Amino acid sequence: MTPRFVRYAVIDWSGAKGSRHKGIAVALCEAGDAAPRLQHPDGGGLWSRSAVADWLVHAAAEAPTLFGFDFSFAPPYVARQGYLPGDEVPVTGPAFWAYVESICADEDLGAASLLERTHRRHFYFGKADGIKADYMHNRACEAHYNAQGGGKPSTVYDAIGAAQVAKASFSGMRLLHRVHPHVPIWPFDPPPESGSLIVEIYTSIAARAAGRPRGRAKMRDLPALNDALLAVESQPHEGLPPDDHGADAILTAAWLRRMAPRPGLWNPAPLDRKIAATEGWTFGII
């Protein structure tokens, strides 16, 4: 079954400490080919993660919307039969989100304390932690993507450097726990016959589909963004050029609109019940 939606939203996410985050951008588009529009929190300014959660629940109730987030929805599980081997934690995605929520008192759905204190030994912060390769564990979808030549995705256990996704992913799990009672999350939940749904995405997949070369996924001017939008059958963005976070969200929302009707993307061959329950899958990887 291929789910049908009337709107598509992508959230470029951030795990940074604090209450408002310049790294968060939200783009929304309807069915058709109009360019996605950046959304802004009530009162203007920068988004908080909590405000994104509230906005999502409201938007999901308004109209059947497919939401895409660019963080890992769960740590690797299958390869080592555990999220944090040797530590007592749950063994399914939704239960693990609840666990992350229960141990993190960080501001605005943050989760830095999980990495820095509660489960510190599992995360690589620098040379003092030993050999970085010993921490480079991947989910099944990440290994599959790499084997196809898609590139080597970051692991949630790597907590150092600008490219790390660790803090964003664990803070994102707190958001998933908050919104899950209101909106199903694929593939932990099956796609609904009607209503809204949340999926994990890589903005880099959308950039590659739009013809952006590897290593140059970021669109830092309006002509680059509009060339990419044209490649995914969207009208151009009008007005002032967005920052790179906004450009990522806009392009990926347009890509998600184009790709969501394709049945094969909802049934990737390697995705089985065990992977779906524990690790999840990134939409667009087949």
C-alpha positions in Angstrom: 0.0 0.0 0.0 1.3 3.4 -1.0 0.2 6.1 1.4 -1.3 9.3 0.0 -0.7 12.7 1.4 -1.8 16.2 0.6 1.2 18.0 2.2 4.9 17.3 2.7 7.1 18.8 5.3 10.8 18.5 6.0 12.6 19.6 9.2 16.3 20.2 9.1 17.1 19.3 12.7 19.6 20.4 15.4 20.9 18.8 18.6 22.6 21.9 19.8 22.4 22.9 23.4 20.1 25.8 24.3 16.5 26.8 23.7 16.4 28.2 20.2 18.4 26.8 17.3 19.6 28.5 14.1 20.2 25.0 12.7 16.5 24.1 12.5 14.5 24.9 9.4 11.0 23.7 8.5 9.7 23.6 4.9 6.1 22.7 3.8 4.5 22.1 0.4 1.2 20.9 -0.9 0.6 18.3 -3.7 1.4 19.8 -7.1 4.6 21.6 -8.0 4.6 24.9 -6.0 7.9 25.5 -4.2 8.0 24.5 -0.6 7.7 27.4 1.8 9.7 28.0 5.0 7.6 27.9 8.2 8.3 30.0 11.2 7.4 29.6 14.9 4.6 31.6 16.5 6.1 35.0 17.4 8.9 34.7 14.8 12.6 34.2 15.6 14.3 30.8 15.7 12.7 27.5 16.2 12.9 25.5 19.5 12.6 21.7 19.3 9.6 21.8 21.5 7.9 24.3 19.2 8.6 22.0 16.2 6.9 19.1 18.1 3.8 21.3 18.9 3.7 22.6 15.3 3.9 19.0 13.9 1.1 17.7 16.0 -1.1 20.6 15.0 -0.2 20.3 11.3 -0.7 16.5 11.3 -4.3 17.0 12.6 -5.0 19.7 10.0 -4.3 17.6 6.9 -2.6 14.3 5.9 1.0 15.3 5.9 4.2 13.3 5.4 6.9 14.7 7.7 10.6 14.0 7.1 13.3 14.5 9.7 17.1 14.3 9.1 18.3 12.5 12.1 18.7 8.8 13.0 15.5 7.5 14.6 17.4 4.8 16.6 20.9 3.6 17.2 22.2 0.5 15.5 20.8 -2.6 17.0 21.0 -5.6 14.6 24.8 -5.9 14.2 25.5 -6.1 17.9 22.0 -7.1 19.2 21.8 -4.0 21.4 21.7 -0.2 21.2 24.3 0.2 24.0 25.7 -3.3 24.5 26.4 -4.0 28.2 23.9 -1.4 29.5 20.4 -2.1 30.5 18.2 -0.4 27.9 15.0 -1.3 26.0 15.2 -3.3 22.8 12.6 -1.6 20.5 12.6 1.9 19.0 9.6 3.4 20.7 10.6 1.9 24.1 14.1 3.3 23.6 12.7 6.8 22.8 10.8 6.6 26.1 14.0 5.6 27.9 15.9 8.5 26.4 13.1 10.9 27.5 13.2 9.4 31.0 16.9 10.0 31.6 17.4 13.4 29.9 16.5 16.6 31.7 18.4 18.7 29.2 16.8 22.0 28.0 14.4 21.9 25.1 14.4 18.2 24.3 18.2 18.1 24.4 20.1 14.9 25.0 23.7 15.8 25.5 23.7 14.4 29.0 23.1 10.9 27.6 26.2 11.1 25.6 28.4 13.1 28.0 27.4 11.3 31.3 24.8 8.6 31.4 26.2 6.4 28.6 29.5 8.1 28.1 31.6 5.0 27.3 29.7 4.3 24.1 30.6 7.6 22.4 33.7 8.9 20.8 34.7 12.4 21.7 38.3 12.4 20.8 41.7 10.6 21.0 41.4 10.0 24.7 38.6 7.5 24.0 40.9 5.2 21.9 40.5 4.2 18.3 37.7 5.9 16.5 37.1 3.0 14.3 36.0 1.0 17.3 32.9 3.2 17.6 31.9 3.3 13.9 28.9 1.0 14.1 26.1 1.4 11.6 22.5 0.5 11.1 21.4 -1.9 8.4 20.1 0.9 6.2 23.3 2.8 6.6 25.4 -0.2 5.6 23.1 -0.9 2.7 23.4 2.7 1.5 27.2 2.7 1.8 27.4 -0.6 -0.2 25.4 1.0 -3.0 27.9 3.8 -3.3 25.8 6.3 -1.5 28.6 7.3 0.9 29.4 6.5 4.4 26.7 7.9 6.8 27.8 9.2 10.2 27.1 6.9 13.2 25.3 8.1 16.3 28.3 7.0 18.4 30.5 9.6 16.8 30.1 12.7 19.0 32.9 14.9 17.7 33.2 17.3 14.8 30.8 19.4 12.7 29.5 16.3 10.8 28.5 14.4 13.9 24.8 13.4 14.2 24.8 12.0 17.7 23.3 14.9 19.7 20.8 15.7 17.0 19.6 12.0 16.8 19.2 11.5 20.5 17.4 14.8 21.0 15.3 13.8 18.0 14.3 10.6 19.8 12.9 12.7 22.5 10.8 14.5 19.9 9.6 11.2 18.5 8.5 10.1 21.9 6.5 13.3 22.4 4.7 13.1 19.0 4.3 9.3 18.6 0.9 9.2 20.5 -0.4 11.6 17.8 1.4 10.6 14.6 2.7 7.1 13.4 6.3 6.8 12.6 7.5 4.6 9.8 8.7 1.8 9.7 8.1 1.3 13.5 4.5 1.7 12.6 3.0 0.7 9.2 2.0 3.5 6.8 -1.6 4.5 7.5 -4.4 4.2 5.0 -5.2 7.8 5.8 -3.7 10.6 8.0 -0.2 11.8 8.6 3.1 9.9 9.0 6.7 10.7 10.0 9.7 9.3 8.2 13.5 9.6 8.5 15.3 11.2 5.5 18.8 12.2 4.4 18.9 15.6 2.9 21.9 14.4 0.9 19.8 11.8 -0.9 17.5 14.6 -2.1 20.6 16.7 -3.1 22.0 13.8 -5.1 18.6 13.2 -6.8 18.6 16.8 -7.8 22.0 16.5 -9.5 24.2 18.0 -6.7 27.6 16.2 -6.8 28.9 14.4 -3.8 30.7 16.8 -1.5 28.7 19.8 -2.9 25.3 19.0 -1.5 24.9 22.4 0.2 23.2 25.1 -1.9 24.5 28.5 -0.9 22.8 30.7 -3.5 19.4 31.0 -5.1 20.4 29.8 -8.6 21.8 26.6 -7.1 18.6 26.0 -5.1 16.4 26.7 -8.0 18.4 24.4 -10.4 17.9 21.7 -7.8 14.2 22.4 -7.4 13.7 22.2 -11.2 15.4 18.8 -11.2 12.8 17.4 -8.7 9.9 18.9 -10.7 9.3 21.9 -8.5 8.7 25.5 -9.2 11.5 27.9 -8.2 11.9 29.5 -4.8 10.9 33.2 -4.9 12.2 35.9 -2.7 15.3 36.2 -0.7 17.6 33.1 -0.7 17.4 31.0 2.4 20.4 29.9 4.5 21.8 26.4 3.8 19.5 24.8 6.4 16.5 26.4 4.8 17.7 25.4 1.3 18.1 21.8 2.5 14.6 21.7 3.9 13.0 23.3 0.9 14.7 21.0 -1.6 14.1 17.8 0.4 10.4 18.7 0.9 10.0 18.9 -2.9 11.9 15.7 -3.3 9.7 13.9 -0.7 6.6 15.1 -2.6 7.9 13.6 -5.8 9.1 10.3 -4.3 6.4 9.4 -1.8 4.0 7.9 -4.4 6.6 5.3 -5.4 5.6 1.9 -3.8 9.1 0.5 -3.9 10.4 3.1 -1.5 8.0 1.8 1.1 9.2 -1.8 0.7 13.0 -1.9 0.5 14.1 -5.4 0.1 16.5 -5.6 3.2 13.9 -4.2 5.6 12.5 -7.0 7.8 10.4 -7.0 10.9 13.5 -7.0 13.2 15.0 -4.0 11.5 11.7 -2.2 11.4 11.1 -2.7 15.2 14.6 -1.8 16.4 16.6 0.4 13.9 14.0 1.8 11.5 14.9 2.8 7.9 15.7 5.9 6.0 13.1 6.7 3.4 14.6 6.7 -0.1 17.1 3.9 0.5 16.2 0.7 -1.4 
